[in-house]
Amino acid sequence: MNRYPLWKYLVIAAALLIGGLYSLPNFFGEAPAVQVSSAKPTIKVDLATQARVEKILSDDNINSTGLFFETTGHAGSIKIRFNNTDIQLRARDLLQQKLNSDQADPNYTVALNLLSNTPSWLNAINALPMPLGLDLRGGVYFLLQVDMKGAVQKKVTALAGDIRSQLRDKNIRHQGIDRSSDSLAINFGSADEAEQARTLLNVSQPELIWQVRSTGGSTKLLGEFKPASLKAIQDNAVKQNIITLNKRVNELAVKEPVIQQQGAERIVVQLPGVQDTARAKDIIGRTATLESRLADPLVSTISAGEPPPPGMDVFHFGENRLGVFKKSVIFSGDRITDASAGFDQNQRPAVNISLDAAGGRVMQEVTRENIGKPMGMILFEKGKGEVLTIATIQSEFGSKFQITGQPTTESANDLALLLRAGSLAAPMEIIEERTIGPSLGAENIEKGFKSLLIGFACIAIFMMAYYLLFGTFSVIALAVNLLLLISVLSMLQATLTLPGIAAMALALGMAIDSNVLINERIREELRNGAAPHTAISVGFDKAWATILDSNVTTLIAGLALLAFGSGPIKGFAVVHCLGILTSMFSAVFFSRGLVNLWYGRHKKISKLAIGQVWRPQEK
């Protein structure tokens, strides 16, 4: 009656083994580390850079406890772990000096970081510690204000180019287009031409309201954004900036960044574990805008020391050369809808680019008139342009085309990634920043887990005093529940925050509530005169329905928080929902396994160690 088959004990053993292995990394802590990453899109961190870093450290007799190369992002990064912060700071200064010949324009970013002390054999099975949130790990917090006027102005500029092309295609003559911050005015010589243009643009540019106005002998066609169109432009600007920030921050291997919208015009950026505020600002500052321009047809590149041609812009192209470009922009990065690596007709690496309709029309015009001339892609970061590629226009093309001349498939992949992630829809500025030091984060961890342990200890004392041996079984099941919860969070790599620790404490209370129900059900059966074995079996079976009902209703509330909450609320909901699932396993399945293992080997039991069973007084 009270015996488990072998397979159930094997399931319990497997759960304990997996739970123990995947919760173990959380107890090794973190060590100070230095991270080396690329500071420019044309500079890569690879295995050759790793060998260079190792030689710099060994030449200066700086010993590390581990050196790791990661291929996160298009350029990779190197992380070096040290025994203490003194060696960490010394290594940071040395690498900063040796890797960057020009400190004013560095090729590599050398930053302070924290790295887990998890042994390599645990890393091999992907057993990793739970990422800690900003309130526990320390780090930096930024609140960014998106320049909505800049987003609208950018859209106005793009529309002006589209409208100019459409009017030329339909042979509608005009006398220039005037642009303001949120409207367009097209000058015409007659009212008939203005009316023709209005008919055309009402169909091709429906996001604007077009009105013909005649003043002082001149006729203008005024286009103003509809309120819905204006809101859509602003919403898209925030969303595109969030996507770009995510890609940029992820390329720099910042662990568990939080980038999300706050309100209509603001973006919150949280970078846990970043100790250097200047480093964090550099990460935010690396958001870039992309431009395509025609290069000088006579001399597209010059050496770094040569004077640039008059009337041209020059930008860095590699380490010792400059690209020479015209000032006019063909299209910017917000026109790119997709960029992927591929091969040309001769099976050489290339990048396939897709533009939106407006960008395709402009591209068709420019390429038609400039076949055989060079065109380049320039990435602007922190006000400095870096040439990604210069290619020759082979034929007329529109919204879909290829950039050839990439030396390897890997470089084609790198360029495609930069083209996809390189554009901001609108400028941004930091309006608030906060730094949470590692010591404050450590204090939060200490207080959070101390409260968790005190709560666990109080529950354990009460259960063992009130329910004796069955209380001990309940406490063991409660410990298993906590172990499984930590291991599941670690396997899912869910970020732990202070609200998550609060959810753990709540999960303990709910898990022990299930055991109280079971124990009281067993006591009730004993009071009704059932035999001990029968009381155990019936008690667990009858309690299961009540436990399931209470947990399902609580799980529904947790899922609602998970679906509609954000930030700390969502973190609480994740731990809460997982805690309910693990508590159902530990409080019912595991707890009964312990009881069966202890009492199931005896055919006859005279008494259960479940505390005082209060029987009703006989009259």
DAJO-V546676 format. One record per helix or strand. SS is the DSSP state (H for helix, E for strand). FROM is the first residue (numbers start at 1). LEN is the number of residues. If there is no record, write none. Layout:
# DAJO-V546676
ss=SS from=FROM len=LEN
ss=SS from=FROM len=LEN
This chain:
# DAJO-V546676
ss=H from=6 len=22
ss=E from=30 len=9
ss=H from=47 len=13
ss=E from=66 len=5
ss=E from=77 len=5
ss=H from=85 len=15
ss=H from=103 len=3
ss=E from=108 len=9
ss=H from=120 len=5
ss=E from=132 len=1
ss=H from=134 len=4
ss=E from=139 len=8
ss=H from=148 len=22
ss=E from=177 len=3
ss=E from=183 len=6
ss=H from=191 len=14
ss=E from=208 len=8
ss=E from=218 len=8
ss=H from=227 len=25
ss=E from=258 len=5
ss=E from=266 len=7
ss=H from=277 len=9
ss=E from=288 len=8
ss=E from=301 len=3
ss=E from=313 len=4
ss=E from=321 len=12
ss=H from=333 len=3
ss=E from=336 len=8
ss=E from=349 len=7
ss=H from=357 len=13
ss=E from=374 len=8
ss=E from=384 len=9
ss=E from=400 len=4
ss=H from=409 len=13
ss=E from=428 len=9
ss=H from=438 len=55
ss=E from=496 len=1
ss=H from=498 len=30
ss=H from=532 len=33
ss=H from=568 len=32
